[in-house]
Amino acid sequence: MKERELDRLSIDTIRFLAVDAVQKAGSGHPGLPLDAAPMAYVLWTRYLKHNPADPRWIDRDRFVLSAGHGSALLYALLHLTGYEEMTLEQLQRFRQWGSLTPGHPESHLAGCVEASTGPLGQGIGNALGMAIAEAHLAARFNRPGHELFDHFTYVIASDGDMMEGVQAEAASLAGHLALGKLIVLYDSNRVTLSGTTSITFTEDVAARYQAYGWHVQRVDDGNDVDALSRAIRAAREAKTQPSLISVRTVLGFGAPTKAGTFEAHGNPLGDDEVKRTKAHLGWPEEPPFFLPREALAHLRSALERGKTAQDGWKRRFADYRKAFPELAAEIERRFRAELPAGWGEGLPQLPTDAKGMATRKASETVLQSLAQRVPELVGGSGDLDPSTFTWLKQDGDFEPPQRYDASAQGTVGGGWSYGGRNIHFGVREHAMGAAVSGLAYHGGLVPFGATFLVFSDYMRASIRLSAIARLHTIWVFTHDSIAVGEDGPTHQPVEHLLALRAIPGLVVLRPADANETRCAWQVALERKEGPTALALTRQHVPTLDRGVYAPAEGLRRGAYVLNPDRTDPEIILIGTGSEVSLVVAAERVLRDRGVRARVVSMPSWELFEAESAEYRERVLPSSLTARLAVEAGRALGWDRWVGSSGAVVSVDRFGASAKGDVVMQEYGFTVDHVVARALALLGRPA
């Protein structure tokens, strides 16, 4: 078969495998697979470095379908190129219970799927993180003549992706960082779910990306295989710029009555239109899921190419191991997601201190120690390092070395290079969230992202996706209550702890003092099958005397009794974060008044829920119904722990602008008020 005939046959095989999957499911998005199949085919057969026999090969190119609604295209590519788990049966079970082919790609279900995408724009942000990871690992580990990390990150994105704000933030940062191995293929079909883009989206996307500092090309015909190939080749050669290839396509290409209309976007074509589309493109009407022998053999050649590429890499790695055995061992350890031996030993134990320190400051102390023990720990903040205290002081800034004088120093010690571990995301919380997930998707790194707790709202979609994908991401949120003070209600989180706790799979930790903060970081690093959020104070909180109170390691169980020597309690006082020291002080007053109170620190609802029923009963005996929870956030949800007979000192309205201690006092976070509420629960006079 001639080359062009084989190209056309292979492209149509991809198209109709996807179309048949959508039609059999009775739902899905056939339009994108029909129009984007040529660009995907050229990329996957001529440029994408991957080995279907080993989906986790370290130096593979990463492919992200940001337009996740076109997931049938990805599944068709994976099956046709030989990924073992993506069987034809899985495509025939598209969008069905228990399949590996859900409506949008989910990386935790299938190891051959790089990222869980679908909420538009997120995939571009994820790809930003993957490209940062490649550049960082290459700078850290590659040596002259030993190039172990040398791969590209490719994206297929849609018009909808290009409208979303997270994409704009990510593209802006990628241009600044000069990430030349990030290539986005923009499927510009100018149709979205509700109509053509003429009603909402008439900007020149290519010009915008050029302004961001990207290398930009246009391909006027999305079916022109040669033009697509030339464009990808040129993009790969633009070494100091990320690349956008804007490809003009027709949504639902080949569908006689629905091509170019929104009807081809989010619904099956229908039996009649499928028949007519197949006839129009010269494809047999029966059987469905038809796989021409020649096309399948051609596409399956990816297995041999992948084996050859990976075998060459293995030989290079063997040579590298001989020359740099310690670095080779570190690479292998990192990609096994194993932390270094003894990493948690000897971390700072903070002394008892009535004044104490802010838990954000305690976090900084712990983080500096961890940075020297866990070299894969990388991250940054949304332009807030001086406030979140999340800089790694000895580890340099992740910045393009060609942009700066090599002798210059960055804002943090160590200078500028891709080997720096401090990533400056700028005022771009949306992109930071997606990129941190991308760093985790890539592997070899444990990433964190930091901002004020109130801005977790900006990142919520990314945090939620990190939980769906079960990523090892760490979200650091400081300024965690109305004690923020003078900045006022716009910057004072009230409902945010509740909102984060509502995300399944996310563990929220609100440590009470410096030593609980140390334990919180340890938990966050150890939790490899899901994200962790740390909620840290701006204001100082006392460092508790652990000779009097239970060890801070109780944090690992989500809740623990701080004063176990108080036997036969009449009431339980429960605190989180900065309010633990408040209930500790209230307990002393109650004790002087003859009231026996148990104090419970509850830094994590999720960890406590995961404990045995027996342990939960020991901490919160069901027979003891007088319970008072104290937290500077919404009361909603606390009934789970205080019961119908308990009460909550909480914040159920927005904050106010004044000094933090004044705001806390006005909102009832005082020893006197907590004591009064406790006595009221016991039916005793204040």
C-alpha positions in Angstrom: 0.0 0.0 0.0 1.3 3.5 -0.9 2.3 5.8 2.0 -0.5 8.3 1.4 -3.1 5.5 1.2 -1.8 4.0 4.4 -1.9 7.4 6.1 -5.5 7.9 5.1 -6.5 4.4 6.1 -4.8 4.7 9.5 -6.4 8.1 10.1 -9.9 6.8 9.3 -9.3 3.7 11.5 -8.7 6.1 14.4 -11.7 8.2 13.5 -14.2 5.4 13.2 -12.9 3.4 16.2 -13.7 6.5 18.2 -17.1 7.1 16.4 -18.2 3.5 17.0 -17.3 3.7 20.6 -19.4 6.9 21.1 -22.3 5.4 19.1 -22.3 2.2 21.1 -22.2 4.0 24.4 -25.0 6.3 23.3 -23.1 9.3 24.6 -19.8 11.1 24.0 -18.1 13.6 21.7 -17.5 12.3 18.2 -16.7 15.7 16.6 -13.1 16.1 17.9 -11.9 12.6 17.1 -13.2 13.0 13.5 -11.3 16.3 13.0 -8.2 15.9 15.2 -7.4 12.3 14.0 -4.8 13.5 11.4 -2.8 15.7 13.8 -2.9 12.9 16.4 -1.8 10.3 13.8 1.1 12.4 12.6 2.3 13.1 16.2 1.9 9.5 17.4 3.5 7.8 14.4 6.3 10.2 13.4 7.3 12.1 16.6 5.9 10.8 19.9 8.6 8.8 21.8 6.8 6.2 23.7 6.8 2.4 24.3 3.4 0.9 24.6 4.9 -2.1 26.3 6.1 0.1 29.1 3.7 3.0 29.7 5.8 4.3 32.6 9.2 4.5 30.9 10.9 7.5 32.5 12.1 9.3 29.3 8.9 8.9 27.3 7.3 11.9 25.7 4.2 13.0 27.6 0.9 13.4 25.7 -2.0 15.3 27.3 -5.4 15.4 25.8 -6.5 18.7 27.3 -9.7 18.5 25.3 -10.6 15.6 27.5 -14.1 15.4 26.1 -12.6 13.8 23.0 -11.4 10.9 25.1 -12.5 8.3 22.5 -9.6 9.7 20.3 -7.1 8.9 23.1 -8.5 5.4 23.8 -8.4 4.6 20.0 -4.7 5.8 19.8 -3.8 3.7 22.9 -5.4 0.6 21.6 -4.1 0.9 18.0 -0.5 1.5 19.1 -0.5 -1.5 21.3 -1.1 -0.5 24.9 -2.0 -3.9 26.4 -4.6 -2.7 29.0 -6.5 -0.6 26.4 -8.2 -3.6 24.7 -10.8 -3.4 22.0 -13.3 -4.6 24.6 -12.5 -1.5 26.7 -13.4 0.7 23.7 -16.6 -1.3 23.3 -17.4 -0.5 26.9 -16.7 3.2 26.5 -18.4 5.2 29.3 -19.7 2.1 31.0 -19.4 1.0 34.6 -16.1 -0.5 35.6 -14.4 0.2 32.3 -11.0 1.9 31.7 -12.6 4.2 29.2 -14.6 6.8 31.1 -16.2 9.8 29.5 -13.1 11.9 30.3 -9.5 10.4 30.7 -8.7 9.3 34.3 -5.1 8.5 34.9 -5.6 6.4 38.0 -7.8 3.9 36.1 -5.3 3.3 33.3 -1.6 3.6 33.6 -1.3 4.5 29.9 -3.3 7.7 30.5 -1.0 10.6 31.5 -3.5 13.0 33.1 -7.1 13.2 34.2 -8.4 15.9 32.0 -11.8 17.3 30.9 -12.3 20.5 32.8 -11.1 22.7 30.0 -7.7 24.4 30.2 -6.5 22.1 33.0 -4.6 19.9 30.6 -2.5 22.8 29.4 -1.7 23.7 33.0 -0.8 20.0 33.7 1.5 20.0 30.6 3.2 23.1 32.0 4.1 21.2 35.1 5.3 18.2 33.1 7.5 20.4 31.0 8.9 22.1 34.2 9.6 18.6 35.6 11.5 17.5 32.4 13.6 20.7 32.4 14.4 20.5 36.1 15.3 16.8 36.1 17.5 17.3 33.0 19.3 20.2 34.7 19.8 18.1 37.8 20.8 14.8 36.4 22.0 15.1 32.8 25.7 15.2 32.3 27.7 15.8 29.1 27.4 12.7 27.0 24.8 11.3 29.4 21.4 12.7 28.4 18.8 10.7 30.4 16.0 13.3 30.5 15.3 14.5 27.0 11.6 14.4 26.2 8.8 16.5 25.0 5.3 17.3 26.4 2.6 17.4 23.7 -0.9 18.6 24.1 -4.0 18.6 21.9 -6.3 21.5 23.0 -9.6 22.8 21.8 -11.3 26.1 21.4 -12.8 25.6 24.8 -9.4 25.1 26.3 -8.3 28.4 24.8 -11.2 30.3 26.4 -10.5 29.2 30.0 -8.5 31.4 32.3 -6.3 28.7 33.6 -4.9 28.2 30.1 -4.0 31.8 29.8 -2.1 31.8 33.1 -0.3 28.6 32.2 0.6 29.9 28.7 1.9 33.1 30.1 4.2 31.4 32.6 5.4 28.8 30.0 6.5 31.6 27.7 8.3 33.3 30.5 10.1 30.1 31.4 11.1 29.4 27.8 10.0 25.8 28.0 11.0 24.8 24.5 9.9 21.1 24.9 6.2 22.0 25.4 4.2 21.8 22.2 0.5 22.5 22.0 -1.6 21.4 18.9 -4.6 23.7 18.9 -7.6 22.0 17.2 -9.2 25.2 15.9 -12.6 24.0 14.7 -14.4 27.1 15.9 -17.3 25.2 17.3 -18.2 24.6 21.0 -21.0 22.8 22.7 -23.6 25.5 22.2 -22.7 27.0 18.8 -19.9 28.4 16.7 -17.2 30.5 18.4 -18.4 33.5 16.5 -20.8 34.2 19.3 -18.2 34.3 22.0 -14.6 33.9 20.9 -13.2 36.0 18.0 -9.7 36.8 19.3 -6.6 35.9 17.5 -5.3 33.1 19.7 -2.1 32.7 17.7 -1.2 36.4 18.1 -1.9 36.1 21.9 0.5 33.2 22.2 3.1 35.0 20.2 2.8 37.9 22.7 3.3 35.3 25.5 6.7 34.5 23.9 5.6 31.3 22.2 6.8 30.0 18.8 3.6 30.1 16.7 2.6 28.4 13.5 -0.6 27.9 11.6 -1.7 24.9 9.6 -4.6 25.9 7.4 -5.9 22.4 6.6 -6.1 19.9 9.4 -6.1 17.0 6.9 -2.7 18.0 5.4 -0.4 15.4 6.9 2.7 16.8 5.4 2.0 20.3 6.7 1.2 18.9 10.1 4.5 17.0 10.1 6.5 20.1 9.1 4.9 22.1 11.8 5.7 19.6 14.5 9.3 19.3 13.3 9.7 23.1 13.4 8.2 23.2 16.9 10.7 20.7 18.1 13.5 22.8 16.8 12.3 26.0 18.7 14.4 25.1 21.6 14.0 28.2 23.7 10.2 28.8 23.2 7.2 26.7 23.8 5.2 26.1 20.6 1.7 26.6 19.5 0.5 25.0 16.3 -2.9 26.4 15.4 -4.6 23.8 13.1 -7.7 24.8 11.2 -10.1 21.8 11.3 -13.8 21.1 10.7 -15.6 19.6 13.7 -17.0 16.3 12.9 -15.1 16.1 9.6 -16.9 13.8 7.1 -20.3 13.9 8.7 -22.6 15.0 5.8 -25.2 17.0 7.8 -23.5 17.6 11.1 -19.9 18.5 10.2 -19.0 22.1 11.3 -22.0 22.3 13.7 -22.4 22.0 17.4 -24.5 18.9 16.9 -21.3 17.0 16.3 -19.7 18.2 19.5 -21.3 16.5 22.5 -23.7 13.9 21.2 -23.5 10.7 19.1 -23.9 11.2 15.4 -26.8 8.8 15.3 -27.0 5.6 13.4 -28.1 7.2 10.1 -25.4 9.9 10.2 -22.7 7.3 11.1 -23.7 5.2 8.1 -23.6 8.3 5.9 -20.3 9.5 7.3 -18.7 6.1 6.7 -20.0 6.1 3.1 -18.8 9.6 2.6 -15.2 8.7 3.7 -15.2 5.3 2.0 -15.4 3.3 5.2 -17.3 0.0 5.4 -20.6 0.3 7.2 -20.2 -3.1 8.9 -18.8 -4.4 11.1 -18.5 -1.7 13.8 -15.0 -1.4 15.4 -13.5 -2.5 12.1 -9.7 -2.7 12.1 -8.1 -3.0 8.7 -5.1 -5.3 8.9 -2.7 -2.9 7.2 -3.6 0.0 9.4 -3.3 -2.0 12.6 0.1 -3.4 11.6 1.3 0.1 10.7 0.1 1.6 14.0 1.3 -1.3 16.1 4.8 -0.6 14.7 4.9 1.8 17.7 5.8 -1.3 19.8 9.0 -1.9 17.8 10.0 1.7 17.7 9.3 2.1 21.3 11.4 -0.9 22.2 14.2 0.3 20.2 14.1 3.8 21.8 13.8 2.4 25.3 16.6 -0.1 24.8 18.8 2.7 23.6 17.9 4.7 26.8 18.6 1.6 28.9 22.1 1.3 27.5 22.7 5.0 28.2 21.4 4.6 31.7 23.7 1.6 32.2 26.7 3.8 31.2 25.4 6.6 33.4 25.2 4.2 36.4 28.8 3.3 35.9 29.9 6.9 35.8 27.5 8.3 38.4 26.2 5.5 40.6 24.7 7.7 43.3 22.8 9.8 40.9 21.5 6.7 39.1 20.3 5.2 42.4 18.6 8.5 43.2 16.7 8.5 39.9 15.5 5.0 40.4 14.4 5.7 43.9 12.5 8.8 42.9 10.6 7.1 40.1 9.7 4.3 42.5 8.1 7.1 44.6 10.3 6.1 47.6 11.5 8.7 50.0 15.2 8.6 51.0 16.1 6.4 53.9 16.0 8.2 57.2 14.4 11.3 55.8 12.1 11.9 58.7 14.7 11.4 61.5 16.0 14.3 63.5 13.5 16.9 62.2 13.3 20.0 64.3 11.6 19.5 67.7 10.5 22.9 68.8 10.8 23.8 72.5 7.9 24.8 74.7 7.2 28.5 74.3 4.2 30.4 75.6 4.5 32.9 72.8 5.4 30.3 70.3 5.4 31.0 66.6 3.0 31.1 63.7 2.6 27.6 62.2 3.5 29.1 58.8 6.9 30.0 60.4 7.2 26.6 62.0 6.5 25.2 58.5 9.4 27.2 57.1 11.7 25.7 59.7 10.6 22.2 58.9 10.6 22.8 55.2 14.3 23.9 55.2 15.3 20.7 56.9 13.1 18.5 54.7 14.6 20.2 51.6 18.0 18.9 52.4 16.8 15.4 53.1 14.2 15.0 50.3 15.8 16.4 47.1 12.7 15.7 45.0 10.7 18.2 47.1 10.0 21.2 44.7 7.5 23.9 44.6 6.6 27.5 45.0 3.8 30.0 45.6 1.6 32.5 43.9 3.9 35.4 44.4 3.7 35.0 48.2 7.0 33.5 49.4 7.6 36.3 51.9 4.2 35.6 53.5 3.8 31.8 53.1 7.5 31.1 54.0 7.7 28.3 51.5 11.0 29.2 49.8 13.8 26.6 49.9 16.5 28.9 50.9 19.5 27.0 49.6 18.1 25.6 46.4 17.9 28.4 43.8 15.1 29.5 41.5 13.7 27.6 38.6 14.2 30.1 35.8 15.5 29.9 32.2 19.3 30.3 32.5 19.5 32.0 29.1 17.4 34.9 30.2 19.8 36.1 33.0 23.5 36.8 33.5 24.9 33.4 34.7 26.7 35.2 37.5 23.5 36.8 38.8 21.7 35.5 41.9 18.0 34.9 42.1 15.7 36.2 44.8 16.5 33.1 46.7 20.0 31.8 47.1 21.5 29.6 44.4 21.0 31.7 41.3 18.8 31.1 38.3 18.7 27.8 36.4 16.3 25.0 35.5 17.9 23.1 38.4 16.4 25.5 40.9 13.8 24.0 43.2 11.8 27.3 43.9 9.2 27.8 41.2 7.9 31.3 41.0 4.3 31.0 39.7 3.5 34.6 39.9 0.0 35.8 40.7 -1.4 32.8 38.9 -3.1 30.5 41.4 -5.1 28.7 38.8 -2.0 27.8 36.7 -0.1 26.9 39.9 -2.7 24.4 40.9 -2.7 22.7 37.5 1.1 22.8 37.1 1.7 21.3 40.6 -0.5 18.4 39.5 1.5 18.2 36.3 4.8 17.9 38.3 3.2 15.0 40.2 1.9 13.3 37.0 5.4 13.5 35.5 7.0 11.5 38.3 10.4 11.9 40.1 9.2 14.9 42.1 7.1 15.7 45.2 5.6 19.1 44.4 3.9 21.7 46.6 2.1 24.9 45.9 1.4 27.7 48.4 -0.9 30.6 48.7 -3.3 32.1 51.3 -6.2 29.8 52.3 -8.8 32.2 51.0 -7.3 31.8 47.5 -7.8 28.0 47.6 -11.1 28.9 45.8 -9.1 29.9 42.8 -7.4 26.5 42.8 -10.3 24.4 43.7 -10.7 22.7 40.3 -7.0 21.7 40.4 -7.2 20.5 44.0 -10.3 18.4 43.2 -8.6 16.9 40.1 -5.5 16.0 42.2 -7.8 14.1 44.5 -9.6 12.3 41.6 -6.2 11.4 40.2 -4.8 10.4 43.6 -1.7 12.6 43.1 1.0 13.1 45.6 0.6 16.9 45.8 1.0 19.1 48.8 -1.1 22.3 49.1 0.2 24.8 51.6 -2.4 27.4 52.7 -1.4 30.0 55.2 -3.3 32.9 56.7 -6.0 30.4 57.7 -8.6 32.4 59.6 -10.1 35.8 60.5 -6.9 36.4 62.5 -5.5 37.6 59.2 -6.7 40.9 60.5 -6.5 44.2 58.8 -6.7 42.9 55.2 -10.4 42.3 56.0 -13.1 39.9 54.9 -11.9 39.6 51.3 -8.7 37.9 52.6 -10.1 36.2 55.7 -11.1 32.6 55.0 -14.4 31.5 56.7 -15.9 28.7 54.6 -12.7 27.4 53.1 -11.8 24.6 55.6 -15.3 23.2 55.1 -15.0 23.4 51.4 -11.7 21.6 51.3 -12.9 18.9 53.7 -15.8 18.3 51.3 -13.4 17.0 48.6 -13.2 13.2 48.7 -9.6 11.9 49.0 -8.1 15.2 50.2 -6.6 15.2 53.7 -6.8 18.6 55.4 -4.4 19.2 58.3 -4.7 22.2 60.6 -1.8 21.8 63.1 -2.1 23.3 66.5 1.5 24.3 67.1 5.0 24.1 65.8 5.5 20.4 66.6 2.1 19.3 65.1 3.3 21.3 62.0 6.4 19.1 61.8 4.2 16.0 62.0 1.8 17.4 59.4 4.7 17.8 56.9 5.7 14.2 57.6 2.2 13.0 56.9 2.0 15.0 53.7 5.2 13.4 52.4 4.2 9.9 53.4 0.8 10.1 51.8 1.6 9.0 48.3 -1.9 8.0 47.1 -3.6 11.4 47.4 -3.2 15.1 48.1 -2.7 16.8 51.4 -3.6 20.4 52.4 -1.9 22.2 55.2 -3.8 25.1 56.8 -1.4 27.3 58.7 -1.7 30.4 60.8 -0.4 33.9 60.2 -0.4 34.7 63.9 1.8 33.2 66.7 0.4 30.3 68.7 2.0 28.8 71.8 4.2 25.7 71.4 2.7 23.3 73.8 4.6 21.6 76.6 4.7 18.0 75.4 5.9 16.9 78.8 2.5 17.9 80.1 0.4 17.2 77.0 0.4 14.2 74.7 3.1 14.0 72.0 2.4 15.9 68.7 2.6 12.6 66.8 -1.0 12.1 67.8 -1.7 14.3 64.7 -1.2 11.2 62.6 -4.4 9.8 63.9 -6.4 12.9 63.0 -7.5 13.5 66.6 -6.1 12.7 70.0 -6.5 13.5 73.7 -4.1 16.2 74.7 -4.6 15.7 78.5 -5.1 11.9 79.0 -4.4 12.3 82.7 -7.8 14.1 83.2 -9.9 11.0 84.1 -13.7 10.8 84.2 -14.3 14.0 82.1 -17.6 15.8 82.2 -17.1 17.6 78.9 -14.9 17.4 75.8 -13.3 20.5 74.3 -12.2 20.0 70.7 -10.0 22.4 68.9 -8.1 22.7 65.6 -5.2 24.8 64.6 -4.8 28.1 66.5 -7.9 27.3 68.6 -6.3 24.4 70.4 -4.2 26.7 72.6 -7.5 28.5 73.3 -9.3 25.4 74.5 -6.1 24.4 76.5 -6.3 27.7 78.3 -10.1 27.3 78.8 -9.6 23.9 80.3 -7.3 25.4 83.0 -10.0 27.9 84.0 -12.7 25.1 84.0 -10.4 23.0 86.2 -10.1 25.8 88.7 -13.9 25.9 88.8 -14.1 22.2 89.5 -15.0 21.1 85.9 -13.3 18.0 84.5 -12.7 18.7 80.8 -11.0 16.5 78.2 -9.1 18.5 75.6 -8.9 17.0 72.1 -6.7 18.3 69.3 -8.4 17.4 66.0 -6.1 18.5 63.1 -7.7 16.3 60.5 -11.3 15.0 60.2 -10.2 12.7 57.4 -7.4 10.9 59.3 -9.7 10.6 62.3 -12.4 9.1 60.1 -9.9 6.6 58.8 -9.2 5.3 62.3 -10.9 2.3 63.8 -14.3 2.7 65.5 -12.6 1.6 68.7 -10.0 4.4 68.6 -12.6 7.0 67.7 -14.7 5.8 70.7 -11.7 6.2 73.0 -11.2 9.8 72.0 -14.8 10.8 71.8 -16.8 8.4 74.0 -20.4 8.2 72.8 -21.6 8.3 76.5 -20.1 11.8 76.8 -22.5 14.1 74.9 -21.3 17.4 76.3 -18.9 18.5 73.6 -17.8 21.9 72.5 -15.8 22.4 69.3 -13.8 25.6 68.7 -12.7 26.5 65.2 -12.3 29.8 63.4 -14.4 28.7 60.4 -18.0 27.6 59.6 -19.8 25.3 62.0 -21.3 23.3 59.2 -20.2 19.7 59.5 -19.1 19.8 63.1 -22.3 18.1 64.2 -20.6 14.9 63.1 -18.2 15.3 66.0 -20.2 17.2 68.7 -23.5 15.5 68.2 -27.0 16.9 68.7 -26.2 17.8 72.3 -23.0 19.7 71.6 -22.1 23.2 70.4 -19.6 25.0 68.3 -17.7 28.3 68.7 -17.4 29.2 65.0 -17.4 31.9 62.4 -20.6 31.8 60.4 -20.4 35.3 58.8 -17.7 37.1 57.0 -14.8 38.7 58.8 -13.9 42.3 59.4 -10.9 44.6 59.0 -9.0 45.2 62.3 -6.1 43.8 64.1 -6.2 40.1 64.1 -6.5 39.7 67.9 -9.3 42.3 68.0 -11.2 40.4 65.3 -10.8 37.1 67.1 -12.0 38.7 70.4 -15.0 40.3 68.8 -16.0 37.0 67.2 -15.9 35.2 70.5 -12.6 33.4 70.4 -11.6 34.2 74.0 -11.1 32.1 77.0 -14.0 33.7 78.8 -16.4 32.9 75.9 -15.3 29.3 75.5 -15.6 28.8 79.3 -19.1 30.3 79.3 -20.2 28.1 76.4 -18.8 25.0 78.1 -20.6 25.8 81.4 -23.8 26.4 79.5 -23.6 23.0 77.9 -23.2 21.5 81.4 -26.1 23.6 82.7 -24.0 25.5 85.2 -23.9 29.2 85.8 -21.2 31.3 84.1 
